[in-house]
Amino acid sequence: MGVVVSAQTGISTAANTKSSDQITGTYQFVPYECELIVYARGSATGMNLLLFVNGQALMNDVAVPFYGATGGLSKNDHEVASFIIPAGSRIEFYLRNTTGGALTTDYSVDIEATE
């Protein structure tokens, strides 16, 4: 069973901006080796994801591949990527809107122990 590190529904990102780091609190530093899984669904094309682990980019401006009305994120259908990361790793996750208008995104960043 996994742990949700961060999740939002319908988070709005203004035109041509990058969000603040979405990972804060308890699991910004993971306590054990785990699989990190990113789920996302955007309201339109033009929303990109940035994921850093220990300062290294694992997802650098990767387009959200799933679109539709936000509020309908499904973990069965909207998995974007997964990575195995070591214990003690620091996670950073950002949203970047590349369009001229505000976009909304549903996302969830989860971890699941590999041991």
PyMOL commands that set and color helices and strands:
alter all, ss='L'
color gray80, all
select helices_A, chain A and resi 26-28
alter helices_A, ss='H'
color red, helices_A
select strands_A, chain A and resi 3-13+34-42+47-53+56-63+79-85+91-97+103-113
alter strands_A, ss='S'
color yellow, strands_A
deselect
rebuild
show_as cartoon
